[in-house]
Amino acid sequence: MNLLMYVEDELVESVPLEKEMISKPGYLGNFKRRLQNKHREVCPNAPKPQFFVVNPTTQIKPAEMLIRALSHH
């Protein structure tokens, strides 16, 4: 699985994730904060990014939906 960061219609970065860790508190948030900070330094006036978690064999889903789905199992 990968965490994708988009700014508007542009894919800015993709980070590999450990599927077993996604439902752990703070796991995705840590990646999201690091990516936001990294790209804020480069493009301080860029709009707020959107994050998606993708499994190469399934459809792209917003990160928040995946966290909720995994936490109910």
C-alpha positions as CSV (number, residue, x, y, z in Angstrom):
1,M,0.0,0.0,0.0
2,N,1.1,3.6,-0.6
3,L,0.2,7.0,0.8
4,L,-0.3,9.4,-2.1
5,M,0.0,13.2,-1.6
6,Y,-1.8,15.4,-4.2
7,V,-1.8,19.1,-4.5
8,E,-4.7,20.1,-6.7
9,D,-4.5,17.6,-9.6
10,E,-0.8,16.8,-9.2
11,L,0.7,13.8,-7.6
12,V,3.5,15.2,-5.5
13,E,4.8,12.2,-3.7
14,S,4.1,8.5,-3.0
15,V,5.3,6.7,0.2
16,P,5.2,2.9,0.7
17,L,3.2,1.8,3.8
18,E,3.0,-1.3,5.9
19,K,-0.6,-2.5,5.7
20,E,-0.6,-3.9,9.2
21,M,0.4,-0.6,10.7
22,I,-2.2,1.6,9.0
23,S,-4.8,1.2,11.7
24,K,-2.2,2.1,14.4
25,P,-2.7,5.5,15.9
26,G,-0.3,8.1,14.5
27,Y,1.1,5.9,11.8
28,L,-0.4,7.7,8.8
29,G,-0.4,11.0,10.6
30,N,3.4,10.9,10.9
31,F,3.8,10.4,7.2
32,K,1.3,13.1,6.4
33,R,3.0,15.6,8.7
34,R,6.5,14.9,7.3
35,L,5.2,15.2,3.7
36,Q,3.4,18.4,4.4
37,N,6.4,20.0,6.1
38,K,8.8,18.9,3.4
39,H,6.7,20.4,0.6
40,R,5.6,23.5,2.6
41,E,9.3,24.5,2.7
42,V,9.5,24.1,-1.1
43,C,6.2,25.6,-2.0
44,P,4.9,27.7,1.0
45,N,1.9,29.1,-1.0
46,A,0.6,25.8,-2.3
47,P,-2.9,24.8,-1.4
48,K,-3.6,22.2,1.3
49,P,-2.7,18.8,0.0
50,Q,-5.0,15.8,-0.1
51,F,-3.9,12.3,0.9
52,F,-5.0,8.9,-0.4
53,V,-4.1,5.4,0.5
54,V,-3.9,3.1,-2.5
55,N,-3.4,-0.6,-2.8
56,P,-2.2,-1.3,-6.3
57,T,-4.9,-4.0,-6.8
58,T,-7.8,-1.8,-5.7
59,Q,-9.3,1.6,-6.2
60,I,-7.9,4.8,-4.6
61,K,-9.6,5.7,-1.4
62,P,-9.2,8.8,0.9
63,A,-6.9,8.0,3.8
64,E,-9.6,8.8,6.4
65,M,-12.0,6.2,4.9
66,L,-9.4,3.5,5.1
67,I,-8.6,4.3,8.7
68,R,-12.2,4.1,9.7
69,A,-12.7,0.8,7.8
70,L,-9.7,-0.9,9.3
71,S,-10.5,0.3,12.9
72,H,-13.9,-1.5,12.7
73,H,-12.3,-4.9,12.1
